[in-house]
């Protein structure tokens, strides 16, 4: 999940202003310590990935859909 630049700046400003540790700041804002340390080095969020797209075998996918037509991860909740 990518946090907005404004949020990152706010979190690091509070950390500096209140002289909090990375652990205290992470706990307060419910973010990972590693994320805070990365933000301290580079505040701008990455907009691209260095990972290629995953290829799916279309024939295997079609066979699976035909074999299990009712199987899906989508669940509707009727209240």
mmCIF file as gemmi writes it, N, C-alpha and C atoms, coordinates in Angstrom:
data_model
loop_
_atom_site.group_PDB
_atom_site.id
_atom_site.type_symbol
_atom_site.label_atom_id
_atom_site.label_alt_id
_atom_site.label_comp_id
_atom_site.label_asym_id
_atom_site.label_entity_id
_atom_site.label_seq_id
_atom_site.pdbx_PDB_ins_code
_atom_site.Cartn_x
_atom_site.Cartn_y
_atom_site.Cartn_z
_atom_site.occupancy
_atom_site.B_iso_or_equiv
_atom_site.pdbx_formal_charge
_atom_site.auth_seq_id
_atom_site.auth_asym_id
_atom_site.pdbx_PDB_model_num
ATOM 1 N N . UNK Axp A 1 ? 0.842 -1.172 0 1 0 ? 1 A 1
ATOM 2 C CA . UNK Axp A 1 ? 0 0 0 1 0 ? 1 A 1
ATOM 3 C C . UNK Axp A 1 ? 0.892 1.242 0 1 0 ? 1 A 1
ATOM 4 N N . UNK Axp A 2 ? 0.549 2.185 -0.829 1 0 ? 2 A 1
ATOM 5 C CA . UNK Axp A 2 ? 1.314 3.421 -0.907 1 0 ? 2 A 1
ATOM 6 C C . UNK Axp A 2 ? 0.606 4.514 -0.116 1 0 ? 2 A 1
ATOM 7 N N . UNK Axp A 3 ? 1.336 5.104 0.801 1 0 ? 3 A 1
ATOM 8 C CA . UNK Axp A 3 ? 0.789 6.209 1.583 1 0 ? 3 A 1
ATOM 9 C C . UNK Axp A 3 ? 1.042 7.519 0.842 1 0 ? 3 A 1
ATOM 10 N N . UNK Axp A 4 ? 0.101 8.443 0.881 1 0 ? 4 A 1
ATOM 11 C CA . UNK Axp A 4 ? 0.28 9.73 0.187 1 0 ? 4 A 1
ATOM 12 C C . UNK Axp A 4 ? 1.463 10.519 0.756 1 0 ? 4 A 1
ATOM 13 N N . UNK Axp A 5 ? 2.031 11.338 -0.092 1 0 ? 5 A 1
ATOM 14 C CA . UNK Axp A 5 ? 3.184 12.151 0.295 1 0 ? 5 A 1
ATOM 15 C C . UNK Axp A 5 ? 2.858 13.044 1.482 1 0 ? 5 A 1
ATOM 16 N N . UNK Axp A 6 ? 1.68 13.648 1.493 1 0 ? 6 A 1
ATOM 17 C CA . UNK Axp A 6 ? 1.285 14.547 2.587 1 0 ? 6 A 1
ATOM 18 C C . UNK Axp A 6 ? 1.255 13.802 3.934 1 0 ? 6 A 1
ATOM 19 N N . UNK Axp A 7 ? 0.747 12.563 3.93 1 0 ? 7 A 1
ATOM 20 C CA . UNK Axp A 7 ? 0.716 11.755 5.152 1 0 ? 7 A 1
ATOM 21 C C . UNK Axp A 7 ? 2.134 11.442 5.618 1 0 ? 7 A 1
ATOM 22 N N . UNK Axp A 8 ? 2.999 11.064 4.684 1 0 ? 8 A 1
ATOM 23 C CA . UNK Axp A 8 ? 4.388 10.75 5.039 1 0 ? 8 A 1
ATOM 24 C C . UNK Axp A 8 ? 5.075 11.957 5.676 1 0 ? 8 A 1
ATOM 25 N N . UNK Axp A 9 ? 4.877 13.127 5.072 1 0 ? 9 A 1
ATOM 26 C CA . UNK Axp A 9 ? 5.476 14.351 5.614 1 0 ? 9 A 1
ATOM 27 C C . UNK Axp A 9 ? 4.936 14.653 7.004 1 0 ? 9 A 1
ATOM 28 N N . UNK Axp A 10 ? 3.634 14.462 7.186 1 0 ? 10 A 1
ATOM 29 C CA . UNK Axp A 10 ? 3.007 14.712 8.488 1 0 ? 10 A 1
ATOM 30 C C . UNK Axp A 10 ? 3.585 13.792 9.56 1 0 ? 10 A 1
ATOM 31 N N . UNK Axp A 11 ? 3.69 12.507 9.238 1 0 ? 11 A 1
ATOM 32 C CA . UNK Axp A 11 ? 4.203 11.522 10.201 1 0 ? 11 A 1
ATOM 33 C C . UNK Axp A 11 ? 5.638 11.853 10.598 1 0 ? 11 A 1
ATOM 34 N N . UNK Axp A 12 ? 6.474 12.146 9.611 1 0 ? 12 A 1
ATOM 35 C CA . UNK Axp A 12 ? 7.871 12.462 9.926 1 0 ? 12 A 1
ATOM 36 C C . UNK Axp A 12 ? 8.005 13.787 10.672 1 0 ? 12 A 1
ATOM 37 N N . UNK Axp A 13 ? 7.123 14.736 10.393 1 0 ? 13 A 1
ATOM 38 C CA . UNK Axp A 13 ? 7.146 16.004 11.119 1 0 ? 13 A 1
ATOM 39 C C . UNK Axp A 13 ? 6.783 15.797 12.583 1 0 ? 13 A 1
ATOM 40 N N . UNK Axp A 14 ? 5.775 14.98 12.851 1 0 ? 14 A 1
ATOM 41 C CA . UNK Axp A 14 ? 5.383 14.672 14.237 1 0 ? 14 A 1
ATOM 42 C C . UNK Axp A 14 ? 6.51 13.942 14.954 1 0 ? 14 A 1
ATOM 43 N N . UNK Axp A 15 ? 7.147 12.998 14.249 1 0 ? 15 A 1
ATOM 44 C CA . UNK Axp A 15 ? 8.272 12.262 14.844 1 0 ? 15 A 1
ATOM 45 C C . UNK Axp A 15 ? 9.366 13.224 15.288 1 0 ? 15 A 1
ATOM 46 N N . UNK Axp A 16 ? 9.689 14.17 14.423 1 0 ? 16 A 1
ATOM 47 C CA . UNK Axp A 16 ? 10.749 15.126 14.737 1 0 ? 16 A 1
ATOM 48 C C . UNK Axp A 16 ? 10.305 16.108 15.822 1 0 ? 16 A 1
ATOM 49 N N . UNK Axp A 17 ? 9.089 16.615 15.698 1 0 ? 17 A 1
ATOM 50 C CA . UNK Axp A 17 ? 8.569 17.625 16.626 1 0 ? 17 A 1
ATOM 51 C C . UNK Axp A 17 ? 8.471 17.084 18.048 1 0 ? 17 A 1
ATOM 52 N N . UNK Axp A 18 ? 7.981 15.856 18.192 1 0 ? 18 A 1
ATOM 53 C CA . UNK Axp A 18 ? 7.791 15.275 19.522 1 0 ? 18 A 1
ATOM 54 C C . UNK Axp A 18 ? 8.949 14.389 19.956 1 0 ? 18 A 1
ATOM 55 N N . UNK Axp A 19 ? 9.998 14.343 19.129 1 0 ? 19 A 1
ATOM 56 C CA . UNK Axp A 19 ? 11.205 13.56 19.419 1 0 ? 19 A 1
ATOM 57 C C . UNK Axp A 19 ? 10.872 12.101 19.739 1 0 ? 19 A 1
ATOM 58 N N . UNK Axp A 20 ? 10.085 11.488 18.857 1 0 ? 20 A 1
ATOM 59 C CA . UNK Axp A 20 ? 9.68 10.097 19.026 1 0 ? 20 A 1
ATOM 60 C C . UNK Axp A 20 ? 10.682 9.177 18.343 1 0 ? 20 A 1
ATOM 61 N N . UNK Axp A 21 ? 10.743 7.938 18.818 1 0 ? 21 A 1
ATOM 62 C CA . UNK Axp A 21 ? 11.556 6.93 18.144 1 0 ? 21 A 1
ATOM 63 C C . UNK Axp A 21 ? 10.753 6.395 16.96 1 0 ? 21 A 1
ATOM 64 N N . UNK Axp A 22 ? 11.426 5.611 16.105 1 0 ? 22 A 1
ATOM 65 C CA . UNK Axp A 22 ? 10.715 5.002 14.984 1 0 ? 22 A 1
ATOM 66 C C . UNK Axp A 22 ? 9.628 4.06 15.479 1 0 ? 22 A 1
ATOM 67 N N . UNK Axp A 23 ? 9.917 3.306 16.532 1 0 ? 23 A 1
ATOM 68 C CA . UNK Axp A 23 ? 8.94 2.361 17.081 1 0 ? 23 A 1
ATOM 69 C C . UNK Axp A 23 ? 7.707 3.089 17.629 1 0 ? 23 A 1
ATOM 70 N N . UNK Axp A 24 ? 7.938 4.175 18.364 1 0 ? 24 A 1
ATOM 71 C CA . UNK Axp A 24 ? 6.823 4.949 18.919 1 0 ? 24 A 1
ATOM 72 C C . UNK Axp A 24 ? 5.975 5.575 17.812 1 0 ? 24 A 1
ATOM 73 N N . UNK Axp A 25 ? 6.643 6.093 16.802 1 0 ? 25 A 1
ATOM 74 C CA . UNK Axp A 25 ? 5.928 6.708 15.682 1 0 ? 25 A 1
ATOM 75 C C . UNK Axp A 25 ? 5.138 5.661 14.909 1 0 ? 25 A 1
ATOM 76 N N . UNK Axp A 26 ? 5.736 4.515 14.671 1 0 ? 26 A 1
ATOM 77 C CA . UNK Axp A 26 ? 5.062 3.437 13.951 1 0 ? 26 A 1
ATOM 78 C C . UNK Axp A 26 ? 3.819 2.983 14.704 1 0 ? 26 A 1
ATOM 79 N N . UNK Axp A 27 ? 3.939 2.849 16.001 1 0 ? 27 A 1
ATOM 80 C CA . UNK Axp A 27 ? 2.805 2.434 16.82 1 0 ? 27 A 1
ATOM 81 C C . UNK Axp A 27 ? 1.702 3.493 16.811 1 0 ? 27 A 1
ATOM 82 N N . UNK Axp A 28 ? 2.074 4.728 16.894 1 0 ? 28 A 1
ATOM 83 C CA . UNK Axp A 28 ? 1.098 5.822 16.94 1 0 ? 28 A 1
ATOM 84 C C . UNK Axp A 28 ? 0.297 5.947 15.639 1 0 ? 28 A 1
ATOM 85 N N . UNK Axp A 29 ? 0.977 5.777 14.493 1 0 ? 29 A 1
ATOM 86 C CA . UNK Axp A 29 ? 0.311 5.953 13.208 1 0 ? 29 A 1
ATOM 87 C C . UNK Axp A 29 ? -0.046 4.628 12.519 1 0 ? 29 A 1
ATOM 88 N N . UNK Axp A 30 ? 0.204 3.511 13.185 1 0 ? 30 A 1
ATOM 89 C CA . UNK Axp A 30 ? -0.123 2.175 12.65 1 0 ? 30 A 1
ATOM 90 C C . UNK Axp A 30 ? 0.528 1.919 11.294 1 0 ? 30 A 1
ATOM 91 N N . UNK Axp A 31 ? 1.792 2.218 11.198 1 0 ? 31 A 1
ATOM 92 C CA . UNK Axp A 31 ? 2.571 1.908 10.006 1 0 ? 31 A 1
ATOM 93 C C . UNK Axp A 31 ? 3.803 1.126 10.449 1 0 ? 31 A 1
ATOM 94 N N . UNK Axp A 32 ? 4.461 0.49 9.512 1 0 ? 32 A 1
ATOM 95 C CA . UNK Axp A 32 ? 5.639 -0.307 9.832 1 0 ? 32 A 1
ATOM 96 C C . UNK Axp A 32 ? 6.869 0.55 10.095 1 0 ? 32 A 1
ATOM 97 N N . UNK Axp A 33 ? 7.722 0.03 10.944 1 0 ? 33 A 1
ATOM 98 C CA . UNK Axp A 33 ? 8.968 0.733 11.261 1 0 ? 33 A 1
ATOM 99 C C . UNK Axp A 33 ? 9.827 0.84 10.003 1 0 ? 33 A 1
ATOM 100 N N . UNK Axp A 34 ? 9.864 -0.238 9.218 1 0 ? 34 A 1
ATOM 101 C CA . UNK Axp A 34 ? 10.659 -0.228 7.987 1 0 ? 34 A 1
ATOM 102 C C . UNK Axp A 34 ? 10.154 0.847 7.027 1 0 ? 34 A 1
ATOM 103 N N . UNK Axp A 35 ? 8.846 1.036 6.98 1 0 ? 35 A 1
ATOM 104 C CA . UNK Axp A 35 ? 8.28 2.082 6.118 1 0 ? 35 A 1
ATOM 105 C C . UNK Axp A 35 ? 8.779 3.45 6.549 1 0 ? 35 A 1
ATOM 106 N N . UNK Axp A 36 ? 8.754 3.698 7.846 1 0 ? 36 A 1
ATOM 107 C CA . UNK Axp A 36 ? 9.23 4.993 8.355 1 0 ? 36 A 1
ATOM 108 C C . UNK Axp A 36 ? 10.699 5.225 8.014 1 0 ? 36 A 1
ATOM 109 N N . UNK Axp A 37 ? 11.491 4.186 8.132 1 0 ? 37 A 1
ATOM 110 C CA . UNK Axp A 37 ? 12.92 4.322 7.837 1 0 ? 37 A 1
ATOM 111 C C . UNK Axp A 37 ? 13.142 4.585 6.344 1 0 ? 37 A 1
ATOM 112 N N . UNK Axp A 38 ? 12.342 3.932 5.48 1 0 ? 38 A 1
ATOM 113 C CA . UNK Axp A 38 ? 12.433 4.205 4.044 1 0 ? 38 A 1
ATOM 114 C C . UNK Axp A 38 ? 12.018 5.633 3.742 1 0 ? 38 A 1
ATOM 115 N N . UNK Axp A 39 ? 10.95 6.109 4.398 1 0 ? 39 A 1
ATOM 116 C CA . UNK Axp A 39 ? 10.474 7.477 4.179 1 0 ? 39 A 1
ATOM 117 C C . UNK Axp A 39 ? 11.531 8.488 4.598 1 0 ? 39 A 1
ATOM 118 N N . UNK Axp A 40 ? 12.266 8.183 5.664 1 0 ? 40 A 1
ATOM 119 C CA . UNK Axp A 40 ? 13.306 9.102 6.133 1 0 ? 40 A 1
ATOM 120 C C . UNK Axp A 40 ? 14.415 9.233 5.089 1 0 ? 40 A 1
ATOM 121 N N . UNK Axp A 41 ? 14.668 8.142 4.341 1 0 ? 41 A 1
ATOM 122 C CA . UNK Axp A 41 ? 15.695 8.173 3.301 1 0 ? 41 A 1
ATOM 123 C C . UNK Axp A 41 ? 15.168 8.788 2.007 1 0 ? 41 A 1
ATOM 124 N N . UNK Axp A 42 ? 13.933 8.418 1.659 1 0 ? 42 A 1
ATOM 125 C CA . UNK Axp A 42 ? 13.328 8.887 0.403 1 0 ? 42 A 1
ATOM 126 C C . UNK Axp A 42 ? 11.843 9.082 0.637 1 0 ? 42 A 1
ATOM 127 N N . UNK Axp A 43 ? 11.412 10.311 0.707 1 0 ? 43 A 1
ATOM 128 C CA . UNK Axp A 43 ? 10.031 10.639 1.081 1 0 ? 43 A 1
ATOM 129 C C . UNK Axp A 43 ? 9.041 10.396 -0.06 1 0 ? 43 A 1
ATOM 130 N N . UNK Axp A 44 ? 9.476 10.572 -1.311 1 0 ? 44 A 1
ATOM 131 C CA . UNK Axp A 44 ? 8.564 10.42 -2.445 1 0 ? 44 A 1
ATOM 132 C C . UNK Axp A 44 ? 8.165 8.961 -2.65 1 0 ? 44 A 1
ATOM 133 N N . UNK Axp A 45 ? 6.874 8.692 -2.849 1 0 ? 45 A 1
ATOM 134 C CA . UNK Axp A 45 ? 6.447 7.318 -3.1 1 0 ? 45 A 1
ATOM 135 C C . UNK Axp A 45 ? 6.886 6.854 -4.492 1 0 ? 45 A 1
ATOM 136 N N . UNK Axp A 46 ? 7.172 5.573 -4.619 1 0 ? 46 A 1
ATOM 137 C CA . UNK Axp A 46 ? 7.518 4.99 -5.918 1 0 ? 46 A 1
ATOM 138 C C . UNK Axp A 46 ? 6.24 4.86 -6.733 1 0 ? 46 A 1
ATOM 139 N N . UNK Axp A 47 ? 6.305 5.289 -7.972 1 0 ? 47 A 1
ATOM 140 C CA . UNK Axp A 47 ? 5.127 5.232 -8.829 1 0 ? 47 A 1
ATOM 141 C C . UNK Axp A 47 ? 5.181 4.072 -9.821 1 0 ? 47 A 1
ATOM 142 N N . UNK Axp A 48 ? 6.312 3.384 -9.89 1 0 ? 48 A 1
ATOM 143 C CA . UNK Axp A 48 ? 6.445 2.231 -10.776 1 0 ? 48 A 1
ATOM 144 C C . UNK Axp A 48 ? 7.034 1.058 -10.006 1 0 ? 48 A 1
ATOM 145 N N . UNK Axp A 49 ? 6.836 -0.139 -10.57 1 0 ? 49 A 1
ATOM 146 C CA . UNK Axp A 49 ? 7.401 -1.348 -9.978 1 0 ? 49 A 1
ATOM 147 C C . UNK Axp A 49 ? 8.51 -1.881 -10.862 1 0 ? 49 A 1
ATOM 148 N N . UNK Axp A 50 ? 9.489 -2.528 -10.273 1 0 ? 50 A 1
ATOM 149 C CA . UNK Axp A 50 ? 10.578 -3.138 -11.034 1 0 ? 50 A 1
ATOM 150 C C . UNK Axp A 50 ? 10.338 -4.631 -11.207 1 0 ? 50 A 1
ATOM 151 N N . UNK Axp A 51 ? 9.08 -5.045 -11.148 1 0 ? 51 A 1
ATOM 152 C CA . UNK Axp A 51 ? 8.736 -6.451 -11.243 1 0 ? 51 A 1
ATOM 153 C C . UNK Axp A 51 ? 7.877 -6.651 -12.496 1 0 ? 51 A 1
ATOM 154 N N . UNK Axp A 52 ? 8.214 -7.636 -13.317 1 0 ? 52 A 1
ATOM 155 C CA . UNK Axp A 52 ? 7.403 -7.859 -14.517 1 0 ? 52 A 1
ATOM 156 C C . UNK Axp A 52 ? 6.024 -8.418 -14.164 1 0 ? 52 A 1
ATOM 157 N N . UNK Axp A 53 ? 5.095 -8.231 -15.061 1 0 ? 53 A 1
ATOM 158 C CA . UNK Axp A 53 ? 3.748 -8.751 -14.862 1 0 ? 53 A 1
ATOM 159 C C . UNK Axp A 53 ? 3.768 -10.277 -14.854 1 0 ? 53 A 1
ATOM 160 N N . UNK Axp A 54 ? 2.897 -10.862 -14.045 1 0 ? 54 A 1
ATOM 161 C CA . UNK Axp A 54 ? 2.804 -12.311 -13.959 1 0 ? 54 A 1
ATOM 162 C C . UNK Axp A 54 ? 1.977 -12.833 -15.129 1 0 ? 54 A 1
ATOM 163 N N . UNK Axp A 55 ? 2.479 -13.851 -15.8 1 0 ? 55 A 1
ATOM 164 C CA . UNK Axp A 55 ? 1.769 -14.431 -16.938 1 0 ? 55 A 1
ATOM 165 C C . UNK Axp A 55 ? 0.93 -15.605 -16.462 1 0 ? 55 A 1
ATOM 166 N N . UNK Axp A 56 ? -0.304 -15.676 -16.949 1 0 ? 56 A 1
ATOM 167 C CA . UNK Axp A 56 ? -1.212 -16.765 -16.596 1 0 ? 56 A 1
ATOM 168 C C . UNK Axp A 56 ? -1.434 -17.61 -17.835 1 0 ? 56 A 1
ATOM 169 N N . UNK Axp A 57 ? -1.359 -18.92 -17.675 1 0 ? 57 A 1
ATOM 170 C CA . UNK Axp A 57 ? -1.629 -19.837 -18.768 1 0 ? 57 A 1
ATOM 171 C C . UNK Axp A 57 ? -3.129 -19.786 -19.052 1 0 ? 57 A 1
ATOM 172 N N . UNK Axp A 58 ? -3.505 -19.183 -20.156 1 0 ? 58 A 1
ATOM 173 C CA . UNK Axp A 58 ? -4.921 -18.981 -20.475 1 0 ? 58 A 1
ATOM 174 C C . UNK Axp A 58 ? -5.679 -20.297 -20.637 1 0 ? 58 A 1
ATOM 175 N N . UNK Axp A 59 ? -5.058 -21.31 -21.214 1 0 ? 59 A 1
ATOM 176 C CA . UNK Axp A 59 ? -5.726 -22.594 -21.404 1 0 ? 59 A 1
ATOM 177 C C . UNK Axp A 59 ? -6.056 -23.226 -20.053 1 0 ? 59 A 1
ATOM 178 N N . UNK Axp A 60 ? -5.114 -23.171 -19.125 1 0 ? 60 A 1
ATOM 179 C CA . UNK Axp A 60 ? -5.335 -23.723 -17.789 1 0 ? 60 A 1
ATOM 180 C C . UNK Axp A 60 ? -6.412 -22.927 -17.058 1 0 ? 60 A 1
ATOM 181 N N . UNK Axp A 61 ? -6.421 -21.609 -17.228 1 0 ? 61 A 1
ATOM 182 C CA . UNK Axp A 61 ? -7.428 -20.77 -16.599 1 0 ? 61 A 1
ATOM 183 C C . UNK Axp A 61 ? -8.822 -21.09 -17.145 1 0 ? 61 A 1
ATOM 184 N N . UNK Axp A 62 ? -8.94 -21.221 -18.451 1 0 ? 62 A 1
ATOM 185 C CA . UNK Axp A 62 ? -10.222 -21.546 -19.075 1 0 ? 62 A 1
ATOM 186 C C . UNK Axp A 62 ? -10.724 -22.908 -18.605 1 0 ? 62 A 1
ATOM 187 N N . UNK Axp A 63 ? -9.835 -23.891 -18.538 1 0 ? 63 A 1
ATOM 188 C CA . UNK Axp A 63 ? -10.208 -25.225 -18.061 1 0 ? 63 A 1
ATOM 189 C C . UNK Axp A 63 ? -10.694 -25.172 -16.617 1 0 ? 63 A 1
ATOM 190 N N . UNK Axp A 64 ? -10.016 -24.402 -15.779 1 0 ? 64 A 1
ATOM 191 C CA . UNK Axp A 64 ? -10.411 -24.272 -14.38 1 0 ? 64 A 1
ATOM 192 C C . UNK Axp A 64 ? -11.781 -23.619 -14.242 1 0 ? 64 A 1
ATOM 193 N N . UNK Axp A 65 ? -12.025 -22.588 -15.019 1 0 ? 65 A 1
ATOM 194 C CA . UNK Axp A 65 ? -13.321 -21.89 -14.964 1 0 ? 65 A 1
ATOM 195 C C . UNK Axp A 65 ? -14.438 -22.807 -15.447 1 0 ? 65 A 1
ATOM 196 N N . UNK Axp A 66 ? -14.158 -23.586 -16.504 1 0 ? 66 A 1
ATOM 197 C CA . UNK Axp A 66 ? -15.165 -24.526 -17.009 1 0 ? 66 A 1
ATOM 198 C C . UNK Axp A 66 ? -15.414 -25.66 -16.022 1 0 ? 66 A 1
ATOM 199 N N . UNK Axp A 67 ? -14.379 -26.106 -15.353 1 0 ? 67 A 1
ATOM 200 C CA . UNK Axp A 67 ? -14.5 -27.218 -14.402 1 0 ? 67 A 1
ATOM 201 C C . UNK Axp A 67 ? -15.204 -26.779 -13.122 1 0 ? 67 A 1
ATOM 202 N N . UNK Axp A 68 ? -14.9 -25.597 -12.632 1 0 ? 68 A 1
ATOM 203 C CA . UNK Axp A 68 ? -15.458 -25.093 -11.377 1 0 ? 68 A 1
ATOM 204 C C . UNK Axp A 68 ? -16.157 -23.753 -11.615 1 0 ? 68 A 1
ATOM 205 N N . UNK Axp A 69 ? -17.318 -23.746 -12.27 1 0 ? 69 A 1
ATOM 206 C CA . UNK Axp A 69 ? -17.964 -22.474 -12.615 1 0 ? 69 A 1
ATOM 207 C C . UNK Axp A 69 ? -18.464 -21.678 -11.409 1 0 ? 69 A 1
ATOM 208 N N . UNK Axp A 70 ? -18.735 -22.342 -10.298 1 0 ? 70 A 1
ATOM 209 C CA . UNK Axp A 70 ? -19.257 -21.644 -9.119 1 0 ? 70 A 1
ATOM 210 C C . UNK Axp A 70 ? -18.163 -21.188 -8.158 1 0 ? 70 A 1
ATOM 211 N N . UNK Axp A 71 ? -16.928 -21.549 -8.413 1 0 ? 71 A 1
ATOM 212 C CA . UNK Axp A 71 ? -15.829 -21.197 -7.512 1 0 ? 71 A 1
ATOM 213 C C . UNK Axp A 71 ? -15.342 -19.784 -7.819 1 0 ? 71 A 1
ATOM 214 N N . UNK Axp A 72 ? -15.376 -18.93 -6.812 1 0 ? 72 A 1
ATOM 215 C CA . UNK Axp A 72 ? -14.838 -17.578 -6.961 1 0 ? 72 A 1
ATOM 216 C C . UNK Axp A 72 ? -14.482 -17.04 -5.59 1 0 ? 72 A 1
ATOM 217 N N . UNK Axp A 73 ? -13.663 -16.007 -5.569 1 0 ? 73 A 1
ATOM 218 C CA . UNK Axp A 73 ? -13.319 -15.369 -4.315 1 0 ? 73 A 1
ATOM 219 C C . UNK Axp A 73 ? -14.304 -14.276 -3.962 1 0 ? 73 A 1
ATOM 220 N N . UNK Axp A 74 ? -15.149 -13.924 -4.894 1 0 ? 74 A 1
ATOM 221 C CA . UNK Axp A 74 ? -16.122 -12.852 -4.667 1 0 ? 74 A 1
ATOM 222 C C . UNK Axp A 74 ? -17.298 -13.391 -3.877 1 0 ? 74 A 1
ATOM 223 N N . UNK Axp A 75 ? -17.542 -12.8 -2.751 1 0 ? 75 A 1
ATOM 224 C CA . UNK Axp A 75 ? -18.675 -13.213 -1.888 1 0 ? 75 A 1
ATOM 225 C C . UNK Axp A 75 ? -19.585 -12.019 -1.689 1 0 ? 75 A 1
ATOM 226 N N . UNK Axp A 76 ? -20.859 -12.229 -1.879 1 0 ? 76 A 1
ATOM 227 C CA . UNK Axp A 76 ? -21.828 -11.164 -1.609 1 0 ? 76 A 1
ATOM 228 C C . UNK Axp A 76 ? -22.404 -11.391 -0.24 1 0 ? 76 A 1
ATOM 229 N N . UNK Axp A 77 ? -22.61 -10.332 0.463 1 0 ? 77 A 1
ATOM 230 C CA . UNK Axp A 77 ? -23.214 -10.446 1.788 1 0 ? 77 A 1
ATOM 231 C C . UNK Axp A 77 ? -24.619 -9.874 1.73 1 0 ? 77 A 1
ATOM 232 N N . UNK Axp A 78 ? -25.546 -10.701 1.953 1 0 ? 78 A 1
ATOM 233 C CA . UNK Axp A 78 ? -26.953 -10.27 1.95 1 0 ? 78 A 1
ATOM 234 C C . UNK Axp A 78 ? -27.375 -10.075 3.397 1 0 ? 78 A 1
ATOM 235 N N . UNK Axp A 79 ? -27.828 -8.905 3.683 1 0 ? 79 A 1
ATOM 236 C CA . UNK Axp A 79 ? -28.221 -8.59 5.066 1 0 ? 79 A 1
ATOM 237 C C . UNK Axp A 79 ? -29.71 -8.473 5.149 1 0 ? 79 A 1
